[in-house]
């Protein structure tokens, strides 16, 4: 991948552009928090060639939501589970909305 290719991917929510230190700074948290939510399998950072964790903007949004819950007193394992369930619900709602759009208006058969 060339530098031009990398620069073009900065708008990609899934591109692992942030180091662990930068991600922790952006979230106002610690690197150990990021490791903990990784161990809880909330997010799985990609690894650089040198083995360093790299995070995407999407992963940082997920981590930020978990941090909000932890800051409110929710245990980290429960916060991770809540975020996973919220994400699954959002995806299910998106799929349902898409099915409704493609199905169009339904006309029940007329009674005889």
Gaussian input, Z-matrix of N, CA and C with variables (Angstrom, degrees):
# hf/3-21g

backbone

0 1
 N
 C     1     B1
 C     2     B2     1     A1
 N     3     B3     2     A2     1     D1
 C     4     B4     3     A3     2     D2
 C     5     B5     4     A4     3     D3
 N     6     B6     5     A5     4     D4
 C     7     B7     6     A6     5     D5
 C     8     B8     7     A7     6     D6
 N     9     B9     8     A8     7     D7
 C    10    B10     9     A9     8     D8
 C    11    B11    10    A10     9     D9
 N    12    B12    11    A11    10    D10
 C    13    B13    12    A12    11    D11
 C    14    B14    13    A13    12    D12
 N    15    B15    14    A14    13    D13
 C    16    B16    15    A15    14    D14
 C    17    B17    16    A16    15    D15
 N    18    B18    17    A17    16    D16
 C    19    B19    18    A18    17    D17
 C    20    B20    19    A19    18    D18
 N    21    B21    20    A20    19    D19
 C    22    B22    21    A21    20    D20
 C    23    B23    22    A22    21    D21
 N    24    B24    23    A23    22    D22
 C    25    B25    24    A24    23    D23
 C    26    B26    25    A25    24    D24
 N    27    B27    26    A26    25    D25
 C    28    B28    27    A27    26    D26
 C    29    B29    28    A28    27    D27
 N    30    B30    29    A29    28    D28
 C    31    B31    30    A30    29    D29
 C    32    B32    31    A31    30    D30
 N    33    B33    32    A32    31    D31
 C    34    B34    33    A33    32    D32
 C    35    B35    34    A34    33    D33
 N    36    B36    35    A35    34    D34
 C    37    B37    36    A36    35    D35
 C    38    B38    37    A37    36    D36
 N    39    B39    38    A38    37    D37
 C    40    B40    39    A39    38    D38
 C    41    B41    40    A40    39    D39
 N    42    B42    41    A41    40    D40
 C    43    B43    42    A42    41    D41
 C    44    B44    43    A43    42    D42
 N    45    B45    44    A44    43    D43
 C    46    B46    45    A45    44    D44
 C    47    B47    46    A46    45    D45
 N    48    B48    47    A47    46    D46
 C    49    B49    48    A48    47    D47
 C    50    B50    49    A49    48    D48
 N    51    B51    50    A50    49    D49
 C    52    B52    51    A51    50    D50
 C    53    B53    52    A52    51    D51
 N    54    B54    53    A53    52    D52
 C    55    B55    54    A54    53    D53
 C    56    B56    55    A55    54    D54
 N    57    B57    56    A56    55    D55
 C    58    B58    57    A57    56    D56
 C    59    B59    58    A58    57    D57
 N    60    B60    59    A59    58    D58
 C    61    B61    60    A60    59    D59
 C    62    B62    61    A61    60    D60
 N    63    B63    62    A62    61    D61
 C    64    B64    63    A63    62    D62
 C    65    B65    64    A64    63    D63
 N    66    B66    65    A65    64    D64
 C    67    B67    66    A66    65    D65
 C    68    B68    67    A67    66    D66
 N    69    B69    68    A68    67    D67
 C    70    B70    69    A69    68    D68
 C    71    B71    70    A70    69    D69
 N    72    B72    71    A71    70    D70
 C    73    B73    72    A72    71    D71
 C    74    B74    73    A73    72    D72
 N    75    B75    74    A74    73    D73
 C    76    B76    75    A75    74    D74
 C    77    B77    76    A76    75    D75
 N    78    B78    77    A77    76    D76
 C    79    B79    78    A78    77    D77
 C    80    B80    79    A79    78    D78
 N    81    B81    80    A80    79    D79
 C    82    B82    81    A81    80    D80
 C    83    B83    82    A82    81    D81
 N    84    B84    83    A83    82    D82
 C    85    B85    84    A84    83    D83
 C    86    B86    85    A85    84    D84
 N    87    B87    86    A86    85    D85
 C    88    B88    87    A87    86    D86
 C    89    B89    88    A88    87    D87
 N    90    B90    89    A89    88    D88
 C    91    B91    90    A90    89    D89
 C    92    B92    91    A91    90    D90
 N    93    B93    92    A92    91    D91
 C    94    B94    93    A93    92    D92
 C    95    B95    94    A94    93    D93
 N    96    B96    95    A95    94    D94
 C    97    B97    96    A96    95    D95
 C    98    B98    97    A97    96    D96
 N    99    B99    98    A98    97    D97
 C   100   B100    99    A99    98    D98
 C   101   B101   100   A100    99    D99
 N   102   B102   101   A101   100   D100
 C   103   B103   102   A102   101   D101
 C   104   B104   103   A103   102   D102
 N   105   B105   104   A104   103   D103
 C   106   B106   105   A105   104   D104
 C   107   B107   106   A106   105   D105
 N   108   B108   107   A107   106   D106
 C   109   B109   108   A108   107   D107
 C   110   B110   109   A109   108   D108
 N   111   B111   110   A110   109   D109
 C   112   B112   111   A111   110   D110
 C   113   B113   112   A112   111   D111
 N   114   B114   113   A113   112   D112
 C   115   B115   114   A114   113   D113
 C   116   B116   115   A115   114   D114
 N   117   B117   116   A116   115   D115
 C   118   B118   117   A117   116   D116
 C   119   B119   118   A118   117   D117
 N   120   B120   119   A119   118   D118
 C   121   B121   120   A120   119   D119
 C   122   B122   121   A121   120   D120
 N   123   B123   122   A122   121   D121
 C   124   B124   123   A123   122   D122
 C   125   B125   124   A124   123   D123
 N   126   B126   125   A125   124   D124
 C   127   B127   126   A126   125   D125
 C   128   B128   127   A127   126   D126
 N   129   B129   128   A128   127   D127
 C   130   B130   129   A129   128   D128
 C   131   B131   130   A130   129   D129
 N   132   B132   131   A131   130   D130
 C   133   B133   132   A132   131   D131
 C   134   B134   133   A133   132   D132
 N   135   B135   134   A134   133   D133
 C   136   B136   135   A135   134   D134
 C   137   B137   136   A136   135   D135
 N   138   B138   137   A137   136   D136
 C   139   B139   138   A138   137   D137
 C   140   B140   139   A139   138   D138
 N   141   B141   140   A140   139   D139
 C   142   B142   141   A141   140   D140
 C   143   B143   142   A142   141   D141
 N   144   B144   143   A143   142   D142
 C   145   B145   144   A144   143   D143
 C   146   B146   145   A145   144   D144
 N   147   B147   146   A146   145   D145
 C   148   B148   147   A147   146   D146
 C   149   B149   148   A148   147   D147
 N   150   B150   149   A149   148   D148
 C   151   B151   150   A150   149   D149
 C   152   B152   151   A151   150   D150
 N   153   B153   152   A152   151   D151
 C   154   B154   153   A153   152   D152
 C   155   B155   154   A154   153   D153
 N   156   B156   155   A155   154   D154
 C   157   B157   156   A156   155   D155
 C   158   B158   157   A157   156   D156
 N   159   B159   158   A158   157   D157
 C   160   B160   159   A159   158   D158
 C   161   B161   160   A160   159   D159
 N   162   B162   161   A161   160   D160
 C   163   B163   162   A162   161   D161
 C   164   B164   163   A163   162   D162
 N   165   B165   164   A164   163   D163
 C   166   B166   165   A165   164   D164
 C   167   B167   166   A166   165   D165
 N   168   B168   167   A167   166   D166
 C   169   B169   168   A168   167   D167
 C   170   B170   169   A169   168   D168
 N   171   B171   170   A170   169   D169
 C   172   B172   171   A171   170   D170
 C   173   B173   172   A172   171   D171
 N   174   B174   173   A173   172   D172
 C   175   B175   174   A174   173   D173
 C   176   B176   175   A175   174   D174
 N   177   B177   176   A176   175   D175
 C   178   B178   177   A177   176   D176
 C   179   B179   178   A178   177   D177
 N   180   B180   179   A179   178   D178
 C   181   B181   180   A180   179   D179
 C   182   B182   181   A181   180   D180
 N   183   B183   182   A182   181   D181
 C   184   B184   183   A183   182   D182
 C   185   B185   184   A184   183   D183
 N   186   B186   185   A185   184   D184
 C   187   B187   186   A186   185   D185
 C   188   B188   187   A187   186   D186
 N   189   B189   188   A188   187   D187
 C   190   B190   189   A189   188   D188
 C   191   B191   190   A190   189   D189
 N   192   B192   191   A191   190   D190
 C   193   B193   192   A192   191   D191
 C   194   B194   193   A193   192   D192
 N   195   B195   194   A194   193   D193
 C   196   B196   195   A195   194   D194
 C   197   B197   196   A196   195   D195
 N   198   B198   197   A197   196   D196
 C   199   B199   198   A198   197   D197
 C   200   B200   199   A199   198   D198
 N   201   B201   200   A200   199   D199
 C   202   B202   201   A201   200   D200
 C   203   B203   202   A202   201   D201
 N   204   B204   203   A203   202   D202
 C   205   B205   204   A204   203   D203
 C   206   B206   205   A205   204   D204
 N   207   B207   206   A206   205   D205
 C   208   B208   207   A207   206   D206
 C   209   B209   208   A208   207   D207
 N   210   B210   209   A209   208   D208
 C   211   B211   210   A210   209   D209
 C   212   B212   211   A211   210   D210
 N   213   B213   212   A212   211   D211
 C   214   B214   213   A213   212   D212
 C   215   B215   214   A214   213   D213
 N   216   B216   215   A215   214   D214
 C   217   B217   216   A216   215   D215
 C   218   B218   217   A217   216   D216
 N   219   B219   218   A218   217   D217
 C   220   B220   219   A219   218   D218
 C   221   B221   220   A220   219   D219
 N   222   B222   221   A221   220   D220
 C   223   B223   222   A222   221   D221
 C   224   B224   223   A223   222   D222
 N   225   B225   224   A224   223   D223
 C   226   B226   225   A225   224   D224
 C   227   B227   226   A226   225   D225
 N   228   B228   227   A227   226   D226
 C   229   B229   228   A228   227   D227
 C   230   B230   229   A229   228   D228
 N   231   B231   230   A230   229   D229
 C   232   B232   231   A231   230   D230
 C   233   B233   232   A232   231   D231
 N   234   B234   233   A233   232   D232
 C   235   B235   234   A234   233   D233
 C   236   B236   235   A235   234   D234
 N   237   B237   236   A236   235   D235
 C   238   B238   237   A237   236   D236
 C   239   B239   238   A238   237   D237
 N   240   B240   239   A239   238   D238
 C   241   B241   240   A240   239   D239
 C   242   B242   241   A241   240   D240
 N   243   B243   242   A242   241   D241
 C   244   B244   243   A243   242   D242
 C   245   B245   244   A244   243   D243
 N   246   B246   245   A245   244   D244
 C   247   B247   246   A246   245   D245
 C   248   B248   247   A247   246   D246
 N   249   B249   248   A248   247   D247
 C   250   B250   249   A249   248   D248
 C   251   B251   250   A250   249   D249
 N   252   B252   251   A251   250   D250
 C   253   B253   252   A252   251   D251
 C   254   B254   253   A253   252   D252
 N   255   B255   254   A254   253   D253
 C   256   B256   255   A255   254   D254
 C   257   B257   256   A256   255   D255
 N   258   B258   257   A257   256   D256
 C   259   B259   258   A258   257   D257
 C   260   B260   259   A259   258   D258
 N   261   B261   260   A260   259   D259
 C   262   B262   261   A261   260   D260
 C   263   B263   262   A262   261   D261
 N   264   B264   263   A263   262   D262
 C   265   B265   264   A264   263   D263
 C   266   B266   265   A265   264   D264
 N   267   B267   266   A266   265   D265
 C   268   B268   267   A267   266   D266
 C   269   B269   268   A268   267   D267
 N   270   B270   269   A269   268   D268
 C   271   B271   270   A270   269   D269
 C   272   B272   271   A271   270   D270
 N   273   B273   272   A272   271   D271
 C   274   B274   273   A273   272   D272
 C   275   B275   274   A274   273   D273
 N   276   B276   275   A275   274   D274
 C   277   B277   276   A276   275   D275
 C   278   B278   277   A277   276   D276
 N   279   B279   278   A278   277   D277
 C   280   B280   279   A279   278   D278
 C   281   B281   280   A280   279   D279
 N   282   B282   281   A281   280   D280
 C   283   B283   282   A282   281   D281
 C   284   B284   283   A283   282   D282
 N   285   B285   284   A284   283   D283
 C   286   B286   285   A285   284   D284
 C   287   B287   286   A286   285   D285
 N   288   B288   287   A287   286   D286
 C   289   B289   288   A288   287   D287
 C   290   B290   289   A289   288   D288
 N   291   B291   290   A290   289   D289
 C   292   B292   291   A291   290   D290
 C   293   B293   292   A292   291   D291
 N   294   B294   293   A293   292   D292
 C   295   B295   294   A294   293   D293
 C   296   B296   295   A295   294   D294
 N   297   B297   296   A296   295   D295
 C   298   B298   297   A297   296   D296
 C   299   B299   298   A298   297   D297
 N   300   B300   299   A299   298   D298
 C   301   B301   300   A300   299   D299
 C   302   B302   301   A301   300   D300
 N   303   B303   302   A302   301   D301
 C   304   B304   303   A303   302   D302
 C   305   B305   304   A304   303   D303
 N   306   B306   305   A305   304   D304
 C   307   B307   306   A306   305   D305
 C   308   B308   307   A307   306   D306
 N   309   B309   308   A308   307   D307
 C   310   B310   309   A309   308   D308
 C   311   B311   310   A310   309   D309
 N   312   B312   311   A311   310   D310
 C   313   B313   312   A312   311   D311
 C   314   B314   313   A313   312   D312
 N   315   B315   314   A314   313   D313
 C   316   B316   315   A315   314   D314
 C   317   B317   316   A316   315   D315
 N   318   B318   317   A317   316   D316
 C   319   B319   318   A318   317   D317
 C   320   B320   319   A319   318   D318
 N   321   B321   320   A320   319   D319
 C   322   B322   321   A321   320   D320
 C   323   B323   322   A322   321   D321
 N   324   B324   323   A323   322   D322
 C   325   B325   324   A324   323   D323
 C   326   B326   325   A325   324   D324
 N   327   B327   326   A326   325   D325
 C   328   B328   327   A327   326   D326
 C   329   B329   328   A328   327   D327
 N   330   B330   329   A329   328   D328
 C   331   B331   330   A330   329   D329
 C   332   B332   331   A331   330   D330
 N   333   B333   332   A332   331   D331
 C   334   B334   333   A333   332   D332
 C   335   B335   334   A334   333   D333

   B1=1.4530
   B2=1.5214
   B3=1.2954
   B4=1.4602
   B5=1.5202
   B6=1.3168
   B7=1.4605
   B8=1.5217
   B9=1.3444
   B10=1.4674
   B11=1.5102
   B12=1.3529
   B13=1.4612
   B14=1.5176
   B15=1.3310
   B16=1.4692
   B17=1.5138
   B18=1.3256
   B19=1.4556
   B20=1.5202
   B21=1.3120
   B22=1.4599
   B23=1.5224
   B24=1.3240
   B25=1.4629
   B26=1.5239
   B27=1.3296
   B28=1.4602
   B29=1.5233
   B30=1.3174
   B31=1.4645
   B32=1.5214
   B33=1.3247
   B34=1.4583
   B35=1.5313
   B36=1.3344
   B37=1.4667
   B38=1.5222
   B39=1.3278
   B40=1.4574
   B41=1.5295
   B42=1.3211
   B43=1.4578
   B44=1.5298
   B45=1.3286
   B46=1.4711
   B47=1.5268
   B48=1.3177
   B49=1.4601
   B50=1.5287
   B51=1.3325
   B52=1.4542
   B53=1.5273
   B54=1.3179
   B55=1.4579
   B56=1.5229
   B57=1.3109
   B58=1.4574
   B59=1.5340
   B60=1.3139
   B61=1.4634
   B62=1.5162
   B63=1.3280
   B64=1.4728
   B65=1.5254
   B66=1.3297
   B67=1.4655
   B68=1.5251
   B69=1.3221
   B70=1.4652
   B71=1.5289
   B72=1.3335
   B73=1.4677
   B74=1.5177
   B75=1.3206
   B76=1.4619
   B77=1.5240
   B78=1.3319
   B79=1.4656
   B80=1.5271
   B81=1.3247
   B82=1.4567
   B83=1.5247
   B84=1.3144
   B85=1.4586
   B86=1.5236
   B87=1.3036
   B88=1.4570
   B89=1.5243
   B90=1.3069
   B91=1.4511
   B92=1.5286
   B93=1.3268
   B94=1.4728
   B95=1.5298
   B96=1.3349
   B97=1.4644
   B98=1.5264
   B99=1.3272
   B100=1.4609
   B101=1.5257
   B102=1.3229
   B103=1.4674
   B104=1.5269
   B105=1.3436
   B106=1.4700
   B107=1.5234
   B108=1.3296
   B109=1.4662
   B110=1.5249
   B111=1.3170
   B112=1.4652
   B113=1.5173
   B114=1.3311
   B115=1.4620
   B116=1.5233
   B117=1.3338
   B118=1.4679
   B119=1.5297
   B120=1.3214
   B121=1.4664
   B122=1.5226
   B123=1.3339
   B124=1.4608
   B125=1.5239
   B126=1.3115
   B127=1.4599
   B128=1.5250
   B129=1.3019
   B130=1.4679
   B131=1.5161
   B132=1.3235
   B133=1.4636
   B134=1.5189
   B135=1.3047
   B136=1.4578
   B137=1.5281
   B138=1.3082
   B139=1.4668
   B140=1.5266
   B141=1.3181
   B142=1.4570
   B143=1.5261
   B144=1.3073
   B145=1.4632
   B146=1.5247
   B147=1.3182
   B148=1.4599
   B149=1.5205
   B150=1.3367
   B151=1.4565
   B152=1.5162
   B153=1.3275
   B154=1.4663
   B155=1.5241
   B156=1.3272
   B157=1.4697
   B158=1.5194
   B159=1.3385
   B160=1.4640
   B161=1.5268
   B162=1.3242
   B163=1.4645
   B164=1.5240
   B165=1.3343
   B166=1.4675
   B167=1.5260
   B168=1.3194
   B169=1.4729
   B170=1.5285
   B171=1.3232
   B172=1.4629
   B173=1.5378
   B174=1.3239
   B175=1.4610
   B176=1.5222
   B177=1.3169
   B178=1.4716
   B179=1.5261
   B180=1.3305
   B181=1.4754
   B182=1.5254
   B183=1.3218
   B184=1.4658
   B185=1.5345
   B186=1.3358
   B187=1.4652
   B188=1.5253
   B189=1.3270
   B190=1.4607
   B191=1.5297
   B192=1.3191
   B193=1.4766
   B194=1.5224
   B195=1.3359
   B196=1.4659
   B197=1.5244
   B198=1.3121
   B199=1.4697
   B200=1.5299
   B201=1.3222
   B202=1.4732
   B203=1.5276
   B204=1.3173
   B205=1.4635
   B206=1.5290
   B207=1.3193
   B208=1.4619
   B209=1.5365
   B210=1.3277
   B211=1.4689
   B212=1.5268
   B213=1.3417
   B214=1.4692
   B215=1.5252
   B216=1.3450
   B217=1.4551
   B218=1.5146
   B219=1.3134
   B220=1.4646
   B221=1.5268
   B222=1.3319
   B223=1.4707
   B224=1.5316
   B225=1.3102
   B226=1.4668
   B227=1.5213
   B228=1.3449
   B229=1.4696
   B230=1.5269
   B231=1.3329
   B232=1.4669
   B233=1.5298
   B234=1.3251
   B235=1.4662
   B236=1.5244
   B237=1.3263
   B238=1.4654
   B239=1.5255
   B240=1.3190
   B241=1.4732
   B242=1.5314
   B243=1.3224
   B244=1.4705
   B245=1.5168
   B246=1.3200
   B247=1.4659
   B248=1.5301
   B249=1.3200
   B250=1.4679
   B251=1.5291
   B252=1.3186
   B253=1.4683
   B254=1.5245
   B255=1.3343
   B256=1.4637
   B257=1.5290
   B258=1.3204
   B259=1.4590
   B260=1.5324
   B261=1.3341
   B262=1.4608
   B263=1.5249
   B264=1.3257
   B265=1.4642
   B266=1.5267
   B267=1.3241
   B268=1.4629
   B269=1.5298
   B270=1.3161
   B271=1.4726
   B272=1.5300
   B273=1.3244
   B274=1.4652
   B275=1.5327
   B276=1.3204
   B277=1.4641
   B278=1.5257
   B279=1.3410
   B280=1.4601
   B281=1.5287
   B282=1.3227
   B283=1.4685
   B284=1.5290
   B285=1.3181
   B286=1.4663
   B287=1.5257
   B288=1.3177
   B289=1.4630
   B290=1.5287
   B291=1.3248
   B292=1.4659
   B293=1.5288
   B294=1.3270
   B295=1.4714
   B296=1.5300
   B297=1.3122
   B298=1.4643
   B299=1.5213
   B300=1.3472
   B301=1.4640
   B302=1.5260
   B303=1.3226
   B304=1.4615
   B305=1.5262
   B306=1.3335
   B307=1.4536
   B308=1.5266
   B309=1.3177
   B310=1.4523
   B311=1.5292
   B312=1.3316
   B313=1.4589
   B314=1.5103
   B315=1.2984
   B316=1.4567
   B317=1.5202
   B318=1.3143
   B319=1.4563
   B320=1.5230
   B321=1.3398
   B322=1.4566
   B323=1.5350
   B324=1.3176
   B325=1.4707
   B326=1.5276
   B327=1.3319
   B328=1.4650
   B329=1.5287
   B330=1.3300
   B331=1.4706
   B332=1.5237
   B333=1.3136
   B334=1.4592
   B335=1.4958
   A1=107.75
   A2=116.54
   A3=121.02
   A4=110.06
   A5=116.25
   A6=121.12
   A7=110.48
   A8=117.06
   A9=120.27
   A10=111.44
   A11=117.32
   A12=121.27
   A13=110.41
   A14=117.00
   A15=121.56
   A16=110.58
   A17=117.24
   A18=120.71
   A19=110.82
   A20=117.21
   A21=121.42
   A22=112.91
   A23=118.15
   A24=122.31
   A25=112.87
   A26=118.39
   A27=120.24
   A28=112.59
   A29=117.92
   A30=120.98
   A31=111.82
   A32=117.78
   A33=123.86
   A34=109.41
   A35=117.11
   A36=121.90
   A37=113.34
   A38=117.26
   A39=120.97
   A40=113.40
   A41=117.22
   A42=120.34
   A43=109.79
   A44=118.30
   A45=121.52
   A46=112.03
   A47=116.68
   A48=122.13
   A49=114.21
   A50=118.63
   A51=120.41
   A52=112.41
   A53=115.76
   A54=120.79
   A55=108.82
   A56=116.26
   A57=120.42
   A58=111.06
   A59=116.89
   A60=119.93
   A61=112.24
   A62=116.49
   A63=121.40
   A64=110.16
   A65=117.12
   A66=120.83
   A67=110.36
   A68=117.61
   A69=121.30
   A70=109.93
   A71=117.53
   A72=120.85
   A73=111.56
   A74=116.64
   A75=121.00
   A76=111.38
   A77=116.94
   A78=121.49
   A79=112.57
   A80=116.63
   A81=120.21
   A82=111.37
   A83=115.75
   A84=121.00
   A85=109.19
   A86=116.08
   A87=120.83
   A88=110.56
   A89=115.32
   A90=119.81
   A91=110.52
   A92=116.68
   A93=119.21
   A94=110.81
   A95=118.08
   A96=120.80
   A97=109.61
   A98=116.94
   A99=120.11
   A100=111.00
   A101=117.30
   A102=119.81
   A103=110.19
   A104=116.81
   A105=121.21
   A106=111.48
   A107=117.71
   A108=118.00
   A109=110.35
   A110=117.20
   A111=120.43
   A112=110.52
   A113=117.14
   A114=121.10
   A115=111.39
   A116=116.51
   A117=121.44
   A118=111.02
   A119=116.63
   A120=124.19
   A121=114.17
   A122=115.13
   A123=118.38
   A124=109.13
   A125=116.34
   A126=121.74
   A127=108.36
   A128=115.37
   A129=120.94
   A130=106.97
   A131=116.87
   A132=118.60
   A133=111.05
   A134=114.68
   A135=119.05
   A136=107.55
   A137=116.24
   A138=120.88
   A139=109.28
   A140=115.45
   A141=120.71
   A142=108.40
   A143=116.44
   A144=120.05
   A145=110.68
   A146=117.19
   A147=121.64
   A148=113.35
   A149=117.60
   A150=121.78
   A151=115.18
   A152=117.51
   A153=120.72
   A154=110.65
   A155=115.46
   A156=120.31
   A157=110.20
   A158=115.03
   A159=122.36
   A160=108.21
   A161=116.56
   A162=122.51
   A163=111.44
   A164=115.26
   A165=121.85
   A166=109.32
   A167=115.54
   A168=119.45
   A169=110.61
   A170=116.91
   A171=120.22
   A172=109.73
   A173=117.14
   A174=120.77
   A175=111.23
   A176=117.33
   A177=120.07
   A178=111.17
   A179=117.69
   A180=119.64
   A181=110.31
   A182=116.96
   A183=121.43
   A184=109.60
   A185=115.92
   A186=121.16
   A187=110.83
   A188=117.45
   A189=121.22
   A190=110.81
   A191=117.24
   A192=120.73
   A193=110.33
   A194=117.27
   A195=120.41
   A196=109.86
   A197=116.46
   A198=119.63
   A199=110.81
   A200=117.90
   A201=121.23
   A202=110.03
   A203=116.21
   A204=120.62
   A205=111.48
   A206=117.07
   A207=121.00
   A208=109.83
   A209=116.42
   A210=120.27
   A211=112.02
   A212=117.05
   A213=121.74
   A214=111.73
   A215=116.75
   A216=120.43
   A217=115.64
   A218=117.87
   A219=121.05
   A220=108.85
   A221=118.42
   A222=119.50
   A223=110.58
   A224=116.74
   A225=120.93
   A226=112.47
   A227=118.14
   A228=119.92
   A229=110.34
   A230=116.72
   A231=120.89
   A232=110.32
   A233=117.16
   A234=120.92
   A235=110.29
   A236=116.36
   A237=120.14
   A238=110.53
   A239=117.04
   A240=120.65
   A241=110.82
   A242=116.70
   A243=120.71
   A244=110.53
   A245=117.09
   A246=121.17
   A247=110.22
   A248=117.02
   A249=120.43
   A250=110.13
   A251=116.96
   A252=120.47
   A253=111.78
   A254=117.42
   A255=120.59
   A256=110.58
   A257=116.18
   A258=121.34
   A259=110.67
   A260=116.83
   A261=120.84
   A262=110.98
   A263=117.17
   A264=120.94
   A265=110.69
   A266=116.87
   A267=120.43
   A268=110.97
   A269=116.79
   A270=120.61
   A271=110.68
   A272=118.22
   A273=121.72
   A274=110.78
   A275=116.44
   A276=119.54
   A277=111.23
   A278=116.61
   A279=120.37
   A280=110.66
   A281=116.32
   A282=121.03
   A283=110.30
   A284=117.84
   A285=121.27
   A286=111.24
   A287=116.67
   A288=120.37
   A289=110.29
   A290=117.02
   A291=121.09
   A292=110.54
   A293=117.11
   A294=120.39
   A295=110.77
   A296=116.83
   A297=119.95
   A298=111.04
   A299=116.95
   A300=120.26
   A301=111.50
   A302=117.20
   A303=120.04
   A304=111.95
   A305=116.82
   A306=120.36
   A307=111.20
   A308=116.52
   A309=120.25
   A310=110.55
   A311=116.01
   A312=118.99
   A313=111.24
   A314=115.89
   A315=118.80
   A316=109.64
   A317=115.26
   A318=121.82
   A319=107.59
   A320=117.22
   A321=117.88
   A322=110.36
   A323=116.95
   A324=119.13
   A325=110.75
   A326=115.05
   A327=120.22
   A328=109.87
   A329=115.62
   A330=120.79
   A331=108.15
   A332=116.59
   A333=121.79
   A334=110.89
   D1=132.28
   D2=179.81
   D3=-88.08
   D4=169.81
   D5=178.11
   D6=-60.95
   D7=-37.75
   D8=178.14
   D9=-62.93
   D10=-39.48
   D11=177.90
   D12=-63.13
   D13=-44.00
   D14=-179.73
   D15=-63.44
   D16=-43.32
   D17=-179.11
   D18=-61.98
   D19=-39.16
   D20=179.86
   D21=-66.95
   D22=-22.75
   D23=-177.86
   D24=-85.75
   D25=-4.99
   D26=-176.87
   D27=-62.76
   D28=-22.77
   D29=176.87
   D30=-83.92
   D31=-7.28
   D32=-178.64
   D33=-79.88
   D34=117.21
   D35=-179.60
   D36=-60.90
   D37=-22.68
   D38=-176.60
   D39=-98.80
   D40=-0.40
   D41=-179.46
   D42=-76.07
   D43=124.98
   D44=-176.99
   D45=-77.29
   D46=79.41
   D47=-172.12
   D48=-92.91
   D49=-13.22
   D50=-170.11
   D51=-113.35
   D52=132.06
   D53=175.00
   D54=-72.77
   D55=166.32
   D56=179.36
   D57=-60.10
   D58=-44.44
   D59=179.97
   D60=-61.36
   D61=-44.95
   D62=179.52
   D63=-65.95
   D64=-41.76
   D65=179.16
   D66=-61.86
   D67=-44.55
   D68=179.54
   D69=-62.44
   D70=-42.58
   D71=177.78
   D72=-61.48
   D73=-44.80
   D74=-178.75
   D75=-62.73
   D76=-35.84
   D77=-178.14
   D78=-87.17
   D79=-11.04
   D80=-176.91
   D81=67.71
   D82=37.86
   D83=-178.09
   D84=-131.74
   D85=-169.56
   D86=-179.37
   D87=-105.62
   D88=162.17
   D89=175.41
   D90=-66.27
   D91=-31.24
   D92=178.68
   D93=-65.97
   D94=-32.25
   D95=175.36
   D96=-63.05
   D97=-44.54
   D98=178.96
   D99=-63.79
   D100=-38.91
   D101=176.66
   D102=-63.92
   D103=-40.53
   D104=-177.98
   D105=-64.38
   D106=-42.55
   D107=180.00
   D108=-73.73
   D109=-23.47
   D110=172.02
   D111=-69.58
   D112=-42.66
   D113=177.98
   D114=-65.19
   D115=-32.05
   D116=176.98
   D117=-78.85
   D118=-1.33
   D119=177.92
   D120=64.70
   D121=28.29
   D122=173.92
   D123=-73.07
   D124=-45.07
   D125=175.76
   D126=-134.04
   D127=151.19
   D128=176.88
   D129=-124.89
   D130=99.91
   D131=-179.34
   D132=-67.32
   D133=149.19
   D134=173.82
   D135=-76.30
   D136=163.70
   D137=-179.78
   D138=-114.57
   D139=139.58
   D140=174.60
   D141=-73.11
   D142=173.40
   D143=178.00
   D144=-58.55
   D145=-30.24
   D146=179.07
   D147=-85.20
   D148=0.38
   D149=177.59
   D150=90.68
   D151=6.90
   D152=-179.27
   D153=-82.81
   D154=143.60
   D155=179.21
   D156=-69.35
   D157=139.69
   D158=177.22
   D159=-131.86
   D160=134.29
   D161=-174.31
   D162=-116.45
   D163=145.97
   D164=176.05
   D165=-94.44
   D166=167.99
   D167=176.88
   D168=-63.69
   D169=-37.53
   D170=177.64
   D171=-60.20
   D172=-45.98
   D173=179.52
   D174=-63.55
   D175=-35.64
   D176=178.48
   D177=-67.43
   D178=-35.56
   D179=176.21
   D180=-65.06
   D181=-41.89
   D182=178.08
   D183=-62.09
   D184=-46.41
   D185=-179.75
   D186=-62.78
   D187=-38.27
   D188=179.34
   D189=-63.84
   D190=-40.42
   D191=177.79
   D192=-64.16
   D193=-42.24
   D194=177.81
   D195=-62.69
   D196=-40.50
   D197=179.94
   D198=-63.62
   D199=-39.88
   D200=176.94
   D201=-55.92
   D202=-47.42
   D203=-178.65
   D204=-65.20
   D205=-42.27
   D206=178.85
   D207=-63.85
   D208=-41.29
   D209=178.16
   D210=-62.46
   D211=-25.65
   D212=178.40
   D213=-85.89
   D214=-0.01
   D215=176.53
   D216=103.97
   D217=3.89
   D218=178.96
   D219=-77.40
   D220=132.46
   D221=175.32
   D222=-58.51
   D223=147.13
   D224=-173.09
   D225=-58.84
   D226=-38.75
   D227=-179.92
   D228=-65.12
   D229=-41.22
   D230=178.72
   D231=-68.20
   D232=-39.66
   D233=178.84
   D234=-60.67
   D235=-42.82
   D236=179.33
   D237=-63.37
   D238=-42.46
   D239=179.47
   D240=-64.27
   D241=-41.38
   D242=178.49
   D243=-61.08
   D244=-45.60
   D245=-178.78
   D246=-63.72
   D247=-40.82
   D248=177.61
   D249=-61.39
   D250=-45.46
   D251=179.98
   D252=-65.76
   D253=-39.21
   D254=176.61
   D255=-61.37
   D256=-41.91
   D257=179.90
   D258=-64.99
   D259=-42.25
   D260=178.24
   D261=-64.43
   D262=-41.41
   D263=178.61
   D264=-63.15
   D265=-44.56
   D266=179.10
   D267=-60.27
   D268=-41.99
   D269=178.76
   D270=-65.36
   D271=-42.38
   D272=178.74
   D273=-63.05
   D274=-40.46
   D275=178.52
   D276=-66.12
   D277=-37.69
   D278=177.86
   D279=-64.43
   D280=-42.91
   D281=179.16
   D282=-64.74
   D283=-43.04
   D284=178.69
   D285=-61.92
   D286=-43.13
   D287=179.17
   D288=-62.85
   D289=-39.82
   D290=178.43
   D291=-64.55
   D292=-41.57
   D293=178.22
   D294=-63.72
   D295=-40.23
   D296=178.45
   D297=-64.03
   D298=-40.03
   D299=179.56
   D300=-65.53
   D301=-41.59
   D302=-176.57
   D303=-77.09
   D304=-27.68
   D305=-179.11
   D306=-74.23
   D307=-29.41
   D308=-179.32
   D309=71.95
   D310=-176.42
   D311=179.93
   D312=-68.32
   D313=136.55
   D314=179.14
   D315=-99.12
   D316=136.12
   D317=177.80
   D318=-113.34
   D319=109.67
   D320=178.75
   D321=-65.94
   D322=148.34
   D323=179.52
   D324=-61.39
   D325=145.19
   D326=-179.69
   D327=-71.58
   D328=144.68
   D329=178.84
   D330=-72.34
   D331=144.71
   D332=-178.72
   D333=-96.52

